[in-house]
């Protein structure tokens, strides 16, 4: 007990760059793309001295509580408790559609580490919408560079479990928001395709935004490299690669509207598509419903 309390005292005053915590949420595959190859976003640079200290910290005992460790620990209506260990910079906070890079270590309340990114020194890229409730609540109030120690109650750490042990299933999380990738805003005409839009045989409407150099066009069995963003017609961005990233896949691996639509493109083209539900996800459970809008930039084509 004495060792635990000493560790907590050190952690509260921010000594060292401790690791991060919480049971790691699982990201689902990109909605439209079953990617074979993804060009990973550039990761934030890591200070080697801070990394080594964080690795040592990740091997220490977990704090027994947040609320009892410091008089200025805060508590939300949901029961989440937190203490700011390091202030960040800027004012932009993650929204539902954004992506984030985080470093963390999580402990169960018996002091066992359940996950830690600091052991390898590589931050995790996560979709905000895929985070479990306790993580999402905390991170949505953070800015880049901010680090917090959290005590996540069982109902927020494991929201999908029918029954949880209020004490055993709590999680202690030391988390730092390393980088934020903001989701692109929906285009002005996201609700419907303009009158001059062209259409494919299945009813996919499209408008060319940028003309390429007249390179190769894909076939139904081609492998392509693209950048893209996708929205529902109410303007919600449900998936995107970002302006600096790309993803590669075979045209047979994606929704029918993509397979058909990309074949009207040439390398270098950027096209906006309005894909009807019947050639999108056709009502699949857990997938975006209705007509979907995509901006797709075709970077490369390879034929099998």
C-alpha atoms as a printed R data frame, in Angstrom:
    type eleno elety resid chain resno       x      y       z
1   ATOM     1    CA   UNK     A     1   0.000  0.000   0.000
2   ATOM     2    CA   UNK     A     2   2.795  2.406   0.909
3   ATOM     3    CA   UNK     A     3   4.477  1.870  -2.475
4   ATOM     4    CA   UNK     A     4   1.181  2.490  -4.269
5   ATOM     5    CA   UNK     A     5   0.542  5.763  -2.468
6   ATOM     6    CA   UNK     A     6   4.090  6.956  -3.120
7   ATOM     7    CA   UNK     A     7   3.586  6.203  -6.817
8   ATOM     8    CA   UNK     A     8   0.332  8.145  -6.845
9   ATOM     9    CA   UNK     A     9   1.954 11.118  -5.169
10  ATOM    10    CA   UNK     A    10   4.683 11.188  -7.783
11  ATOM    11    CA   UNK     A    11   2.193 10.842 -10.586
12  ATOM    12    CA   UNK     A    12  -0.001 13.727  -9.362
13  ATOM    13    CA   UNK     A    13   2.876 16.201  -9.345
14  ATOM    14    CA   UNK     A    14   3.701 15.111 -12.895
15  ATOM    15    CA   UNK     A    15   7.132 13.630 -12.276
16  ATOM    16    CA   UNK     A    16   8.197 11.723 -15.378
17  ATOM    17    CA   UNK     A    17   6.277 11.122 -18.574
18  ATOM    18    CA   UNK     A    18   4.326  8.093 -17.427
19  ATOM    19    CA   UNK     A    19   2.754  5.593 -19.791
20  ATOM    20    CA   UNK     A    20  -0.972  5.587 -20.639
21  ATOM    21    CA   UNK     A    21  -3.923  3.425 -19.636
22  ATOM    22    CA   UNK     A    22  -7.255  1.806 -20.415
23  ATOM    23    CA   UNK     A    23  -8.613 -1.362 -21.985
24  ATOM    24    CA   UNK     A    24  -7.869 -0.940 -25.638
25  ATOM    25    CA   UNK     A    25 -10.921 -0.440 -27.887
26  ATOM    26    CA   UNK     A    26 -11.046 -2.234 -31.216
27  ATOM    27    CA   UNK     A    27 -11.421 -0.342 -34.477
28  ATOM    28    CA   UNK     A    28 -13.611 -1.828 -37.197
29  ATOM    29    CA   UNK     A    29 -12.465 -1.901 -40.854
30  ATOM    30    CA   UNK     A    30 -13.090  1.152 -42.999
31  ATOM    31    CA   UNK     A    31 -16.761  1.159 -44.077
32  ATOM    32    CA   UNK     A    32 -16.256  1.199 -47.847
33  ATOM    33    CA   UNK     A    33 -12.783 -0.265 -48.111
34  ATOM    34    CA   UNK     A    34 -11.382 -3.633 -47.097
35  ATOM    35    CA   UNK     A    35  -7.844 -2.294 -47.482
36  ATOM    36    CA   UNK     A    36  -5.013 -4.595 -48.468
37  ATOM    37    CA   UNK     A    37  -2.336 -1.999 -47.964
38  ATOM    38    CA   UNK     A    38  -2.605  1.232 -46.060
39  ATOM    39    CA   UNK     A    39  -0.012  3.975 -45.995
40  ATOM    40    CA   UNK     A    40   0.115  4.842 -42.324
41  ATOM    41    CA   UNK     A    41  -0.124  8.476 -41.277
42  ATOM    42    CA   UNK     A    42   3.055 10.067 -40.057
43  ATOM    43    CA   UNK     A    43   3.298  9.446 -36.330
44  ATOM    44    CA   UNK     A    44   4.149 12.195 -33.837
45  ATOM    45    CA   UNK     A    45   7.817 12.381 -32.932
46  ATOM    46    CA   UNK     A    46   8.714 10.831 -29.586
47  ATOM    47    CA   UNK     A    47  11.325 12.236 -27.223
48  ATOM    48    CA   UNK     A    48  13.638  9.313 -26.411
49  ATOM    49    CA   UNK     A    49  14.239 10.366 -22.794
50  ATOM    50    CA   UNK     A    50  10.503 10.757 -22.232
51  ATOM    51    CA   UNK     A    51   9.919  7.383 -23.861
52  ATOM    52    CA   UNK     A    52  12.362  5.606 -21.570
53  ATOM    53    CA   UNK     A    53  10.828  7.219 -18.493
54  ATOM    54    CA   UNK     A    54   7.374  6.242 -19.737
55  ATOM    55    CA   UNK     A    55   8.473  2.634 -20.149
56  ATOM    56    CA   UNK     A    56   9.742  2.585 -16.576
57  ATOM    57    CA   UNK     A    57   6.525  4.180 -15.383
58  ATOM    58    CA   UNK     A    58   4.470  1.542 -17.198
59  ATOM    59    CA   UNK     A    59   6.096 -1.119 -15.008
60  ATOM    60    CA   UNK     A    60   5.157  0.625 -11.766
61  ATOM    61    CA   UNK     A    61   2.094 -0.118  -9.682
62  ATOM    62    CA   UNK     A    62  -1.228  1.340 -10.757
63  ATOM    63    CA   UNK     A    63  -2.714  4.080  -8.587
64  ATOM    64    CA   UNK     A    64  -5.537  2.740  -6.410
65  ATOM    65    CA   UNK     A    65  -7.881  5.637  -7.109
66  ATOM    66    CA   UNK     A    66  -8.046  9.046  -8.682
67  ATOM    67    CA   UNK     A    67 -10.552 10.778  -6.442
68  ATOM    68    CA   UNK     A    68  -8.736  9.760  -3.256
69  ATOM    69    CA   UNK     A    69  -5.282 10.661  -4.537
70  ATOM    70    CA   UNK     A    70  -5.763 14.381  -5.002
71  ATOM    71    CA   UNK     A    71  -8.134 16.989  -3.650
72  ATOM    72    CA   UNK     A    72  -8.387 18.660  -7.060
73  ATOM    73    CA   UNK     A    73  -9.333 15.521  -9.013
74  ATOM    74    CA   UNK     A    74 -12.502 16.223 -10.978
75  ATOM    75    CA   UNK     A    75 -15.600 14.088 -11.497
76  ATOM    76    CA   UNK     A    76 -18.234 14.148 -14.249
77  ATOM    77    CA   UNK     A    77 -21.926 13.311 -13.928
78  ATOM    78    CA   UNK     A    78 -21.243  9.903 -15.477
79  ATOM    79    CA   UNK     A    79 -18.813  9.005 -12.678
80  ATOM    80    CA   UNK     A    80 -15.586  9.475 -14.667
81  ATOM    81    CA   UNK     A    81 -12.775 10.906 -12.513
82  ATOM    82    CA   UNK     A    82  -9.674 12.605 -13.840
83  ATOM    83    CA   UNK     A    83  -6.632 14.642 -13.007
84  ATOM    84    CA   UNK     A    84  -4.738 16.739 -15.588
85  ATOM    85    CA   UNK     A    85  -1.072 15.727 -15.469
86  ATOM    86    CA   UNK     A    86   0.159 17.827 -18.380
87  ATOM    87    CA   UNK     A    87  -1.459 20.742 -20.151
88  ATOM    88    CA   UNK     A    88  -1.746 20.708 -23.927
89  ATOM    89    CA   UNK     A    89  -1.683 23.440 -26.528
90  ATOM    90    CA   UNK     A    90  -4.336 24.979 -28.742
91  ATOM    91    CA   UNK     A    91  -8.092 24.952 -28.322
92  ATOM    92    CA   UNK     A    92  -9.286 22.303 -30.808
93  ATOM    93    CA   UNK     A    93 -10.851 19.241 -29.182
94  ATOM    94    CA   UNK     A    94 -11.716 15.981 -30.976
95  ATOM    95    CA   UNK     A    95 -15.224 15.577 -32.351
96  ATOM    96    CA   UNK     A    96 -17.211 12.412 -33.064
97  ATOM    97    CA   UNK     A    97 -15.921 12.024 -36.642
98  ATOM    98    CA   UNK     A    98 -12.232 12.803 -36.006
99  ATOM    99    CA   UNK     A    99  -9.234 10.480 -35.687
100 ATOM   100    CA   UNK     A   100  -6.637 10.698 -32.928
101 ATOM   101    CA   UNK     A   101  -3.184  9.428 -32.008
102 ATOM   102    CA   UNK     A   102  -2.891  8.503 -28.333
103 ATOM   103    CA   UNK     A   103  -0.298  7.091 -25.951
104 ATOM   104    CA   UNK     A   104  -1.616  5.283 -22.909
105 ATOM   105    CA   UNK     A   105  -1.187  2.664 -20.227
106 ATOM   106    CA   UNK     A   106  -4.212  1.014 -18.634
107 ATOM   107    CA   UNK     A   107  -4.428 -0.948 -15.433
108 ATOM   108    CA   UNK     A   108  -7.125 -3.052 -13.862
109 ATOM   109    CA   UNK     A   109  -7.815 -2.070 -10.269
110 ATOM   110    CA   UNK     A   110  -5.783 -5.042  -9.023
111 ATOM   111    CA   UNK     A   111  -2.708 -3.296 -10.431
112 ATOM   112    CA   UNK     A   112  -2.225 -5.360 -13.594
113 ATOM   113    CA   UNK     A   113  -1.373 -3.598 -16.845
114 ATOM   114    CA   UNK     A   114  -4.004 -4.431 -19.461
115 ATOM   115    CA   UNK     A   115  -2.429 -2.481 -22.345
116 ATOM   116    CA   UNK     A   116   0.379 -0.003 -22.983
117 ATOM   117    CA   UNK     A   117   1.513  1.761 -26.152
118 ATOM   118    CA   UNK     A   118   4.596  3.085 -24.388
119 ATOM   119    CA   UNK     A   119   6.214 -0.347 -24.258
120 ATOM   120    CA   UNK     A   120   6.879 -0.079 -28.010
121 ATOM   121    CA   UNK     A   121   6.870  3.721 -28.135
122 ATOM   122    CA   UNK     A   122   4.324  3.819 -30.985
123 ATOM   123    CA   UNK     A   123   1.093  5.799 -30.482
124 ATOM   124    CA   UNK     A   124  -2.220  4.271 -31.544
125 ATOM   125    CA   UNK     A   125  -4.384  5.780 -34.276
126 ATOM   126    CA   UNK     A   126  -8.052  5.578 -33.237
127 ATOM   127    CA   UNK     A   127 -11.406  6.681 -34.594
128 ATOM   128    CA   UNK     A   128 -13.231  8.749 -31.991
129 ATOM   129    CA   UNK     A   129 -16.541  7.074 -32.787
130 ATOM   130    CA   UNK     A   130 -15.039  3.638 -32.025
131 ATOM   131    CA   UNK     A   131 -13.747  4.458 -28.539
132 ATOM   132    CA   UNK     A   132 -15.554  2.987 -25.553
133 ATOM   133    CA   UNK     A   133 -17.661  5.420 -23.533
134 ATOM   134    CA   UNK     A   134 -15.148  6.302 -20.814
135 ATOM   135    CA   UNK     A   135 -12.335  6.944 -23.271
136 ATOM   136    CA   UNK     A   136 -14.537  8.984 -25.571
137 ATOM   137    CA   UNK     A   137 -15.838 11.199 -22.774
138 ATOM   138    CA   UNK     A   138 -12.347 11.977 -21.536
139 ATOM   139    CA   UNK     A   139 -10.605 12.500 -24.886
140 ATOM   140    CA   UNK     A   140 -13.398 14.686 -26.294
141 ATOM   141    CA   UNK     A   141 -12.488 17.265 -23.643
142 ATOM   142    CA   UNK     A   142  -8.712 17.188 -24.281
143 ATOM   143    CA   UNK     A   143  -6.408 19.157 -26.582
144 ATOM   144    CA   UNK     A   144  -3.227 17.972 -28.305
145 ATOM   145    CA   UNK     A   145  -0.368 17.487 -25.825
146 ATOM   146    CA   UNK     A   146  -2.681 17.098 -22.848
147 ATOM   147    CA   UNK     A   147  -2.200 14.133 -20.536
148 ATOM   148    CA   UNK     A   148  -4.671 12.882 -17.944
149 ATOM   149    CA   UNK     A   149  -4.960 10.203 -15.302
150 ATOM   150    CA   UNK     A   150  -8.459  8.709 -15.341
151 ATOM   151    CA   UNK     A   151 -10.493  6.399 -13.176
152 ATOM   152    CA   UNK     A   152 -13.132  4.898 -15.458
153 ATOM   153    CA   UNK     A   153 -16.110  3.238 -13.739
154 ATOM   154    CA   UNK     A   154 -17.110 -0.237 -14.906
155 ATOM   155    CA   UNK     A   155 -20.215  0.963 -16.748
156 ATOM   156    CA   UNK     A   156 -18.052  3.268 -18.917
157 ATOM   157    CA   UNK     A   157 -15.107  0.880 -19.269
158 ATOM   158    CA   UNK     A   158 -17.281 -2.040 -20.417
159 ATOM   159    CA   UNK     A   159 -20.566 -0.505 -21.630
160 ATOM   160    CA   UNK     A   160 -21.567 -3.560 -23.696
161 ATOM   161    CA   UNK     A   161 -21.358 -6.030 -20.824
162 ATOM   162    CA   UNK     A   162 -24.722 -6.915 -19.291
163 ATOM   163    CA   UNK     A   163 -23.159 -7.351 -15.873
164 ATOM   164    CA   UNK     A   164 -19.994 -5.841 -14.466
165 ATOM   165    CA   UNK     A   165 -18.250 -5.933 -11.120
166 ATOM   166    CA   UNK     A   166 -18.330 -2.289 -10.001
167 ATOM   167    CA   UNK     A   167 -14.873 -2.539  -8.440
168 ATOM   168    CA   UNK     A   168 -13.065 -5.247 -10.427
169 ATOM   169    CA   UNK     A   169 -14.080 -3.932 -13.843
170 ATOM   170    CA   UNK     A   170 -12.989 -0.338 -13.261
171 ATOM   171    CA   UNK     A   171  -9.983  0.833 -15.227
172 ATOM   172    CA   UNK     A   172  -7.231  3.313 -14.443
173 ATOM   173    CA   UNK     A   173  -5.923  5.089 -17.521
174 ATOM   174    CA   UNK     A   174  -2.956  7.367 -18.079
175 ATOM   175    CA   UNK     A   175  -3.534  8.855 -21.539
176 ATOM   176    CA   UNK     A   176  -1.926 11.547 -23.691
177 ATOM   177    CA   UNK     A   177  -3.447 13.021 -26.853
178 ATOM   178    CA   UNK     A   178  -0.505 13.137 -29.252
179 ATOM   179    CA   UNK     A   179  -2.092 14.296 -32.507
180 ATOM   180    CA   UNK     A   180  -5.518 15.068 -33.970
181 ATOM   181    CA   UNK     A   181  -6.765 14.472 -37.518
182 ATOM   182    CA   UNK     A   182  -9.917 16.510 -38.098
183 ATOM   183    CA   UNK     A   183 -12.615 15.003 -40.309
184 ATOM   184    CA   UNK     A   184 -13.265 16.937 -43.544
185 ATOM   185    CA   UNK     A   185 -16.409 19.044 -43.752
186 ATOM   186    CA   UNK     A   186 -19.251 17.807 -45.941
187 ATOM   187    CA   UNK     A   187 -19.558 19.369 -49.417
188 ATOM   188    CA   UNK     A   188 -22.358 21.893 -50.009
189 ATOM   189    CA   UNK     A   189 -24.211 19.505 -52.321
190 ATOM   190    CA   UNK     A   190 -24.002 16.458 -50.043
191 ATOM   191    CA   UNK     A   191 -27.812 16.087 -49.904
192 ATOM   192    CA   UNK     A   192 -28.222 15.356 -53.614
193 ATOM   193    CA   UNK     A   193 -26.272 15.264 -56.853
194 ATOM   194    CA   UNK     A   194 -26.486 18.383 -59.027
195 ATOM   195    CA   UNK     A   195 -28.618 18.335 -62.178
196 ATOM   196    CA   UNK     A   196 -25.593 18.119 -64.472
197 ATOM   197    CA   UNK     A   197 -24.153 15.022 -62.779
198 ATOM   198    CA   UNK     A   198 -23.474 11.951 -64.931
199 ATOM   199    CA   UNK     A   199 -24.785  8.521 -63.958
200 ATOM   200    CA   UNK     A   200 -23.603  4.937 -64.255
201 ATOM   201    CA   UNK     A   201 -25.872  2.012 -65.218
202 ATOM   202    CA   UNK     A   202 -26.755  1.289 -61.577
203 ATOM   203    CA   UNK     A   203 -27.603  4.905 -60.781
204 ATOM   204    CA   UNK     A   204 -24.331  6.093 -59.207
205 ATOM   205    CA   UNK     A   205 -24.186  9.848 -59.872
206 ATOM   206    CA   UNK     A   206 -20.806 11.518 -60.232
207 ATOM   207    CA   UNK     A   207 -19.125 14.858 -60.901
208 ATOM   208    CA   UNK     A   208 -15.434 15.226 -61.785
209 ATOM   209    CA   UNK     A   209 -13.734 17.677 -59.408
210 ATOM   210    CA   UNK     A   210 -10.171 17.445 -60.758
211 ATOM   211    CA   UNK     A   211  -8.966 16.237 -64.138
212 ATOM   212    CA   UNK     A   212  -6.018 13.846 -64.060
213 ATOM   213    CA   UNK     A   213  -3.245 13.399 -66.579
214 ATOM   214    CA   UNK     A   214  -5.127 10.784 -68.604
215 ATOM   215    CA   UNK     A   215  -3.394  7.769 -67.122
216 ATOM   216    CA   UNK     A   216  -4.769  4.267 -66.683
217 ATOM   217    CA   UNK     A   217  -8.385  3.527 -65.780
218 ATOM   218    CA   UNK     A   218  -9.206  0.609 -63.462
219 ATOM   219    CA   UNK     A   219 -10.910 -2.608 -64.489
220 ATOM   220    CA   UNK     A   220 -13.160 -4.638 -62.189
221 ATOM   221    CA   UNK     A   221 -10.163 -6.789 -61.144
222 ATOM   222    CA   UNK     A   222  -7.626 -3.945 -60.770
223 ATOM   223    CA   UNK     A   223  -5.836 -2.856 -57.601
224 ATOM   224    CA   UNK     A   224  -6.029  0.862 -56.902
225 ATOM   225    CA   UNK     A   225  -4.486  3.373 -54.518
226 ATOM   226    CA   UNK     A   226  -6.794  6.205 -53.428
227 ATOM   227    CA   UNK     A   227  -7.471  8.986 -50.978
228 ATOM   228    CA   UNK     A   228 -11.090  9.461 -49.995
229 ATOM   229    CA   UNK     A   229 -13.696 10.813 -47.609
230 ATOM   230    CA   UNK     A   230 -17.250  9.576 -47.153
231 ATOM   231    CA   UNK     A   231 -20.373 11.272 -45.794
232 ATOM   232    CA   UNK     A   232 -24.003 10.441 -45.210
233 ATOM   233    CA   UNK     A   233 -26.452 12.880 -46.833
234 ATOM   234    CA   UNK     A   234 -26.989 14.612 -43.479
235 ATOM   235    CA   UNK     A   235 -23.310 15.657 -43.566
236 ATOM   236    CA   UNK     A   236 -21.789 13.145 -41.134
237 ATOM   237    CA   UNK     A   237 -18.283 12.047 -42.105
238 ATOM   238    CA   UNK     A   238 -18.140  8.317 -41.363
239 ATOM   239    CA   UNK     A   239 -14.747  7.498 -42.903
240 ATOM   240    CA   UNK     A   240 -11.716  9.246 -44.452
241 ATOM   241    CA   UNK     A   241  -8.028  8.748 -45.158
242 ATOM   242    CA   UNK     A   242  -6.895 12.342 -44.703
243 ATOM   243    CA   UNK     A   243  -5.007 14.552 -47.176
244 ATOM   244    CA   UNK     A   244  -1.605 12.924 -46.573
245 ATOM   245    CA   UNK     A   245  -2.590  9.243 -46.402
246 ATOM   246    CA   UNK     A   246  -3.774  6.672 -48.910
247 ATOM   247    CA   UNK     A   247  -5.107  3.141 -49.015
248 ATOM   248    CA   UNK     A   248  -4.838  0.328 -51.586
249 ATOM   249    CA   UNK     A   249  -7.319 -2.453 -52.382
250 ATOM   250    CA   UNK     A   250  -8.748 -4.593 -55.150
251 ATOM   251    CA   UNK     A   251 -11.935 -3.313 -56.779
252 ATOM   252    CA   UNK     A   252 -13.570 -6.694 -56.078
253 ATOM   253    CA   UNK     A   253 -13.150 -6.063 -52.320
254 ATOM   254    CA   UNK     A   254 -15.323 -2.968 -51.967
255 ATOM   255    CA   UNK     A   255 -18.986 -1.995 -52.200
256 ATOM   256    CA   UNK     A   256 -20.506 -2.349 -55.712
257 ATOM   257    CA   UNK     A   257 -20.860  1.413 -56.114
258 ATOM   258    CA   UNK     A   258 -17.091  1.810 -55.705
259 ATOM   259    CA   UNK     A   259 -16.314 -1.068 -58.057
260 ATOM   260    CA   UNK     A   260 -18.456  0.525 -60.741
261 ATOM   261    CA   UNK     A   261 -17.669  4.164 -59.993
262 ATOM   262    CA   UNK     A   262 -13.884  3.941 -59.979
263 ATOM   263    CA   UNK     A   263 -13.925  2.483 -63.479
264 ATOM   264    CA   UNK     A   264 -15.067  5.862 -64.866
265 ATOM   265    CA   UNK     A   265 -11.905  7.449 -63.428
266 ATOM   266    CA   UNK     A   266  -8.323  7.789 -64.685
267 ATOM   267    CA   UNK     A   267  -5.173  8.198 -62.604
268 ATOM   268    CA   UNK     A   268  -5.055 11.671 -61.091
269 ATOM   269    CA   UNK     A   269  -8.826 12.240 -61.272
270 ATOM   270    CA   UNK     A   270 -10.748 13.385 -58.233
271 ATOM   271    CA   UNK     A   271 -14.465 12.592 -58.430
272 ATOM   272    CA   UNK     A   272 -17.484 13.047 -56.156
273 ATOM   273    CA   UNK     A   273 -19.927 10.124 -56.143
274 ATOM   274    CA   UNK     A   274 -23.488  9.805 -54.836
275 ATOM   275    CA   UNK     A   275 -23.947  6.061 -54.314
276 ATOM   276    CA   UNK     A   276 -27.500  4.753 -53.756
277 ATOM   277    CA   UNK     A   277 -28.065  2.387 -50.851
278 ATOM   278    CA   UNK     A   278 -28.699 -0.626 -53.134
279 ATOM   279    CA   UNK     A   279 -25.088 -0.485 -54.387
280 ATOM   280    CA   UNK     A   280 -23.652  0.774 -51.090
281 ATOM   281    CA   UNK     A   281 -24.388 -1.336 -47.989
282 ATOM   282    CA   UNK     A   282 -27.954 -2.207 -48.893
283 ATOM   283    CA   UNK     A   283 -29.151 -2.003 -45.285
284 ATOM   284    CA   UNK     A   284 -26.362 -4.084 -43.700
285 ATOM   285    CA   UNK     A   285 -26.411 -3.960 -39.913
286 ATOM   286    CA   UNK     A   286 -23.878 -1.577 -38.418
287 ATOM   287    CA   UNK     A   287 -23.151  0.148 -41.752
288 ATOM   288    CA   UNK     A   288 -24.127  3.653 -42.920
289 ATOM   289    CA   UNK     A   289 -27.645  3.733 -44.349
290 ATOM   290    CA   UNK     A   290 -29.084  5.460 -47.390
291 ATOM   291    CA   UNK     A   291 -27.223  7.233 -50.183
292 ATOM   292    CA   UNK     A   292 -23.532  7.753 -49.428
293 ATOM   293    CA   UNK     A   293 -21.340 10.531 -50.826
294 ATOM   294    CA   UNK     A   294 -17.629 10.013 -51.504
295 ATOM   295    CA   UNK     A   295 -14.847 12.253 -52.744
296 ATOM   296    CA   UNK     A   296 -12.266  9.878 -54.245
297 ATOM   297    CA   UNK     A   297  -8.849 10.745 -55.647
298 ATOM   298    CA   UNK     A   298  -7.379  7.956 -57.805
299 ATOM   299    CA   UNK     A   299  -3.609  7.900 -57.294
300 ATOM   300    CA   UNK     A   300  -2.463  4.687 -58.980
301 ATOM   301    CA   UNK     A   301  -3.853  1.713 -60.902
302 ATOM   302    CA   UNK     A   302  -2.307 -1.743 -61.169
303 ATOM   303    CA   UNK     A   303  -3.825 -4.475 -63.343
304 ATOM   304    CA   UNK     A   304  -3.666 -8.090 -62.268
